[in-house]
Amino acid sequence: MTLLLLAACVLAIAAAIGIRMKSALEVKAALETARREAAAAATRPRDIAVVHAVAAQFVPSVVLTGTLEPIESADLGFEVGGRVARVDVALGDEVQPGQILATLDRASVGAMQASSAAGTQVADANVALIRDRVELLEQLASSGAAATRDLTSARQQLTLAEAQLAQARAGQRATSTASADHAIRAPFAGVVTRVPAGPGGVVGPGLPIVRIERLTSLRMRTTVAEADLAGVRVGATVRIEGAAVTGTVRSVVRSLDLQTRRAPVEVLVENTDGALVANALVRAHIDTGAPVPALRVPSTTRRADGTVLVVGADGKVASRPVVGVADDVGDWLVTSGLTAADSVVLRPGEVREGDAVRAAAAAR
């Protein structure tokens, strides 16, 4: 009986071992299959988006970047301090030369004028009084009835009184000028681009509270590199990106800044229809030659080193140096280095040179 039980145990253990070995072999086989599939997937070419260049034209030009400033602008304030009594314009109003924009409270000016006039009258009366005394002493001195030193002293007093009268009159004129300075007037025709919130505020002398800009003409002050200076001349037409408006080169300084090595250029742009926004940063072009055939590709195809990646006939990715410039819409206009038949990788950051890929046309 004991032998039978021992034999049964041995058989059971052997069966368990066999089952475990079978399971281990199955797991090993599955892992091997997965490894082979992964290796096959790694060597299988993956799809990569490519584009084909389309024919275009490239116009050689000098690119300008700058701010479209108003041709005239002025920040206006009162020459004297005081309380704002009235604001006569609103933001965006068009004004004419000489038009009153804002005024100060004149109550303090009226008191100043009255005081100044009284001071002038006192000084004038003092001069008249001393002049009469001088005339009297001159008559007495001529007959020996008055001392010469008294006449000399009276004449000195008259000179001092006349200087005090001149000073009083100058103060009166200054007060009158201050009264005129209590109104801000437009120096030229333009648009109001800044005004105070309303009357009642106290302002200091010279503090700008109103701004006027003439927006019918704009100018762009910029600079160009020495290599581009030959293509910029006075009177040349300037194309503004994103607008159906052109400008004209107003001036070119044929002298380079010692630090930047660039030459100043000023462009005048008429804006009578208000299509352009003043003080906006813009890009512009000055055409310098006849149109040149080019191939257009998306800007994303260009790498930082100025090359693109193309997929060759063998399915391998290769680098290709190209020459080109960006156009107004942001595409890349290639003048050499590509053909229309080349499959250009749309996003070169997704692959590396030498990778085996399968080209898939990307939507343009």
matplotlib code that plots the C-alpha trace (Angstrom):
import matplotlib.pyplot as plt

x = [0.0, 2.8, 4.5, 1.3, 1.0, 4.6, 4.2, 1.1, 3.0, 5.9, 3.4, 1.6, 4.9, 6.1, 2.8, 3.0, 6.6, 5.5, 2.7, 5.0, 7.6, 4.9, 3.7, 7.2, 7.9, 4.6, 5.6, 9.1, 7.6, 5.2, 8.1, 10.1, 7.2, 6.7, 10.5, 10.4, 7.4, 9.0, 12.2, 10.2, 8.2, 11.5, 12.9, 9.6, 9.6, 7.1, 4.9, 6.2, 4.4, 6.0, 5.2, 6.2, 7.3, 5.1, 6.2, 6.3, 8.1, 10.5, 11.0, 14.4, 13.7, 15.0, 13.0, 12.2, 10.8, 9.6, 6.8, 4.3, 4.5, 2.1, 3.8, 2.9, 2.1, 2.1, 1.6, 0.0, -0.3, -0.8, 2.2, 0.8, -0.8, -4.4, -7.7, -9.2, -12.4, -13.5, -12.6, -13.8, -13.0, -13.5, -11.3, -11.2, -12.4, -10.9, -9.7, -8.5, -5.5, -6.3, -9.3, -9.6, -9.1, -9.2, -9.2, -8.2, -10.2, -9.7, -10.6, -7.1, -5.9, -8.4, -7.1, -3.5, -4.4, -6.0, -3.1, -0.6, -2.5, -2.6, 1.1, 1.7, -0.4, 1.5, 4.9, 3.7, 2.5, 5.8, 7.7, 5.6, 6.1, 9.8, 10.1, 8.3, 10.8, 13.7, 12.4, 11.9, 15.4, 16.9, 15.4, 16.5, 20.0, 20.4, 19.8, 21.9, 18.9, 19.4, 22.4, 23.8, 23.9, 20.1, 19.5, 21.8, 20.0, 16.6, 17.8, 19.0, 15.6, 13.9, 16.1, 15.1, 11.4, 11.5, 13.1, 10.4, 7.7, 9.3, 9.3, 5.7, 4.7, 6.6, 4.8, 1.5, 2.4, 3.4, 0.0, -1.8, 0.3, -0.7, -4.3, -3.8, -2.0, -5.2, -6.4, -4.8, -5.2, -4.6, -1.3, -2.3, -5.2, -5.4, -7.1, -7.3, -5.8, -5.6, -7.8, -8.2, -11.1, -13.0, -13.0, -12.1, -8.6, -5.6, -2.7, 0.9, 2.6, 3.9, 2.1, 0.8, -2.9, -4.0, -2.4, -3.0, -1.8, -2.1, -3.0, -3.5, 0.2, 2.5, 6.2, 8.4, 11.9, 14.1, 17.6, 19.1, 22.2, 25.2, 24.6, 21.0, 21.9, 22.6, 18.9, 17.4, 17.0, 14.9, 11.6, 11.6, 8.2, 7.7, 5.1, 3.5, 2.8, -0.9, -2.2, -3.0, -1.0, 2.4, 4.8, 7.8, 11.3, 11.6, 15.3, 18.3, 21.3, 24.3, 26.3, 26.5, 25.9, 29.2, 27.6, 24.9, 26.6, 23.2, 22.0, 18.9, 15.9, 12.6, 9.5, 6.4, 3.1, -0.1, -3.1, -5.9, -8.4, -7.3, -6.5, -3.3, -3.1, -0.7, 2.1, 1.8, 4.8, 4.9, 7.1, 7.7, 9.6, 11.5, 11.7, 15.2, 15.1, 13.0, 11.0, 13.0, 11.6, 11.3, 9.7, 7.3, 7.4, 5.9, 8.1, 8.0, 10.2, 13.2, 15.6, 17.7, 20.8, 19.1, 18.6, 15.6, 15.1, 14.1, 13.0, 15.1, 14.2, 15.6, 13.2, 16.1, 16.0, 18.8, 19.7, 19.6, 21.1, 18.8, 18.8, 15.6, 13.7, 10.4, 7.5, 4.7, 2.5, 5.3, 6.1, 9.7, 10.6, 13.5, 15.6, 18.1, 18.6, 15.2, 13.2, 9.4, 9.8, 11.6, 9.6, 10.3, 9.7, 7.0, 8.2, 11.9, 12.1, 10.2, 13.0, 16.8, 19.1, 19.4, 16.0, 14.1, 10.6, 7.6, 6.6, 2.9, 1.7, 0.5, -2.5, -1.5]
y = [0.0, 2.3, 1.6, 2.5, 5.8, 6.7, 5.9, 8.0, 11.0, 10.6, 10.6, 13.7, 15.6, 14.6, 15.7, 19.1, 19.6, 18.7, 21.2, 24.0, 23.3, 23.4, 26.8, 28.2, 27.0, 28.7, 32.0, 31.8, 31.1, 34.1, 36.4, 35.2, 35.9, 39.4, 40.1, 39.0, 41.2, 44.2, 43.8, 43.5, 46.7, 48.5, 47.7, 48.4, 51.9, 54.3, 56.8, 60.4, 63.5, 65.1, 67.9, 68.8, 72.3, 74.3, 76.9, 80.5, 83.8, 85.6, 89.3, 90.4, 93.1, 94.9, 94.1, 97.0, 96.7, 99.7, 101.6, 103.7, 107.0, 109.9, 112.5, 115.1, 114.7, 116.9, 116.4, 119.6, 121.1, 124.5, 126.7, 127.6, 125.4, 125.4, 123.6, 122.4, 124.3, 122.8, 120.1, 121.0, 117.9, 114.1, 111.2, 110.7, 114.2, 115.8, 119.3, 122.3, 124.6, 127.1, 125.2, 125.4, 122.0, 122.7, 125.7, 126.4, 128.2, 132.0, 133.2, 133.2, 134.9, 137.7, 138.4, 138.4, 140.8, 143.2, 143.1, 143.6, 146.6, 148.2, 147.7, 149.4, 152.4, 152.8, 152.6, 155.1, 157.6, 157.3, 158.1, 161.1, 162.4, 162.0, 163.5, 166.7, 166.9, 166.6, 169.4, 171.6, 170.9, 171.6, 175.1, 175.7, 174.4, 176.7, 179.7, 178.4, 177.8, 174.0, 171.9, 169.8, 166.7, 166.9, 167.1, 164.1, 162.1, 163.0, 161.9, 158.6, 158.1, 158.8, 156.2, 153.6, 154.5, 154.2, 150.7, 149.7, 150.9, 148.9, 145.9, 146.3, 146.7, 143.5, 141.7, 142.9, 141.6, 138.3, 138.1, 138.8, 136.0, 133.7, 134.5, 133.5, 130.3, 129.2, 127.8, 124.9, 125.3, 122.8, 123.6, 121.7, 119.7, 116.2, 113.7, 113.8, 110.6, 111.5, 113.8, 114.3, 112.5, 115.7, 119.1, 119.7, 118.1, 120.2, 120.2, 121.5, 123.7, 121.9, 118.6, 117.0, 116.4, 116.4, 114.6, 115.3, 113.2, 113.8, 110.4, 111.2, 110.8, 108.3, 107.8, 104.8, 105.4, 102.4, 101.2, 99.0, 96.9, 98.1, 95.2, 96.5, 100.2, 100.0, 98.9, 101.8, 105.2, 108.3, 108.0, 104.2, 102.5, 100.6, 97.8, 97.4, 93.8, 93.0, 96.3, 97.5, 100.6, 101.7, 104.3, 106.2, 106.4, 110.0, 110.0, 107.8, 108.6, 107.0, 106.8, 103.8, 104.0, 103.2, 100.7, 99.0, 99.4, 100.2, 103.3, 105.4, 105.3, 107.2, 106.1, 108.3, 106.6, 108.4, 107.3, 109.5, 106.6, 105.5, 101.9, 101.9, 102.0, 104.6, 103.4, 99.8, 97.7, 96.7, 94.9, 96.5, 95.6, 97.7, 95.7, 95.8, 93.5, 91.5, 88.5, 85.3, 81.7, 79.9, 77.0, 77.5, 75.1, 75.6, 77.3, 74.3, 72.4, 74.6, 73.6, 76.0, 75.4, 76.5, 72.9, 70.7, 66.9, 65.0, 61.4, 59.8, 57.1, 54.5, 55.6, 57.1, 60.6, 62.9, 66.5, 69.1, 72.7, 75.3, 79.0, 81.0, 83.7, 84.0, 85.6, 87.8, 84.9, 83.0, 80.3, 79.6, 80.6, 78.4, 79.7, 76.8, 73.4, 71.8, 70.5, 70.1, 66.3, 66.3, 64.9, 67.4, 66.3, 68.6, 68.4, 67.5, 67.3, 63.9, 62.1, 61.9, 61.7, 58.1, 56.9, 54.6, 56.0, 55.8, 59.1, 60.1, 63.2, 65.9, 68.1, 71.6]
z = [0.0, 0.9, -2.4, -4.3, -2.4, -3.1, -6.8, -7.0, -5.4, -7.9, -10.8, -9.5, -9.1, -12.5, -14.0, -12.3, -13.5, -17.0, -16.9, -15.7, -18.3, -21.0, -19.8, -19.7, -23.2, -24.4, -22.8, -24.3, -27.7, -27.4, -26.4, -29.4, -31.7, -30.2, -30.6, -34.3, -34.9, -33.2, -35.2, -38.5, -37.6, -36.8, -40.2, -42.1, -43.7, -41.9, -43.6, -43.6, -45.0, -48.0, -50.4, -53.9, -54.8, -57.0, -59.6, -58.5, -59.1, -56.8, -57.1, -55.7, -53.0, -50.0, -46.9, -44.5, -41.0, -39.0, -37.3, -39.3, -37.4, -38.0, -40.3, -37.6, -33.9, -30.9, -27.1, -25.9, -22.4, -20.7, -20.0, -16.6, -14.0, -12.9, -12.9, -16.2, -16.7, -20.0, -22.5, -25.9, -27.9, -27.6, -28.4, -32.2, -33.1, -36.2, -35.5, -37.5, -36.9, -34.1, -32.8, -28.9, -27.4, -23.6, -21.3, -17.7, -15.0, -15.5, -12.1, -10.8, -13.9, -13.5, -10.0, -11.3, -14.0, -11.6, -9.2, -12.1, -13.5, -10.0, -9.6, -13.0, -12.0, -8.7, -10.5, -13.2, -10.5, -8.7, -11.9, -12.5, -8.9, -9.0, -12.5, -11.2, -8.4, -10.7, -12.9, -9.9, -8.5, -12.0, -11.9, -8.3, -9.0, -12.0, -9.8, -7.0, -4.7, -4.5, -3.9, -6.8, -4.7, -4.2, -7.9, -8.5, -5.9, -7.4, -10.9, -9.5, -7.8, -11.2, -12.9, -10.3, -10.5, -14.3, -14.0, -11.6, -14.0, -16.8, -14.5, -13.6, -17.3, -18.2, -15.4, -16.8, -20.2, -18.7, -17.0, -20.2, -21.9, -19.0, -19.7, -23.4, -22.2, -20.4, -23.8, -25.7, -29.5, -32.2, -34.0, -37.2, -38.6, -37.2, -35.0, -31.2, -29.9, -26.2, -24.0, -20.2, -18.6, -18.1, -16.4, -12.8, -12.7, -11.7, -14.1, -13.8, -16.3, -19.4, -18.5, -21.8, -21.6, -25.3, -28.2, -31.9, -34.8, -38.5, -39.9, -43.5, -44.1, -42.3, -42.3, -41.6, -40.2, -40.5, -41.5, -44.2, -44.3, -46.3, -48.8, -49.5, -49.7, -53.5, -54.1, -52.2, -53.9, -53.3, -55.0, -55.1, -54.6, -51.4, -51.0, -47.6, -46.7, -46.0, -47.5, -51.0, -50.3, -51.5, -50.2, -51.5, -50.3, -49.0, -48.0, -47.8, -45.8, -47.5, -44.3, -41.9, -38.2, -36.5, -34.1, -36.2, -39.6, -41.1, -43.0, -42.1, -44.6, -44.4, -46.3, -46.8, -47.1, -48.0, -45.9, -47.0, -46.9, -43.4, -44.5, -42.5, -38.7, -37.3, -34.9, -36.2, -36.9, -40.6, -43.1, -46.6, -49.8, -52.3, -55.6, -56.9, -60.0, -62.5, -61.4, -61.1, -61.4, -58.1, -56.4, -53.5, -50.4, -46.9, -44.5, -42.2, -44.6, -44.0, -41.3, -39.2, -41.2, -44.4, -45.8, -46.4, -46.2, -49.3, -49.8, -52.6, -55.0, -52.6, -49.8, -47.8, -46.3, -47.5, -46.7, -49.5, -49.3, -50.9, -51.6, -51.1, -49.3, -47.4, -49.2, -48.0, -46.9, -45.1, -47.6, -48.7, -52.3, -53.4, -56.3, -56.4, -54.9, -55.6, -58.5, -58.8, -58.7, -55.3, -52.4, -49.6, -46.0, -44.6, -40.9, -40.9, -37.1, -37.3, -39.2, -39.5, -42.5, -43.6, -42.3, -44.6, -45.0, -47.3, -48.8, -48.2, -50.0, -47.4, -48.0, -49.1]

ax = plt.figure().add_subplot(projection="3d")
ax.plot(x, y, z, "-o")
ax.set_aspect("equal")
plt.show()
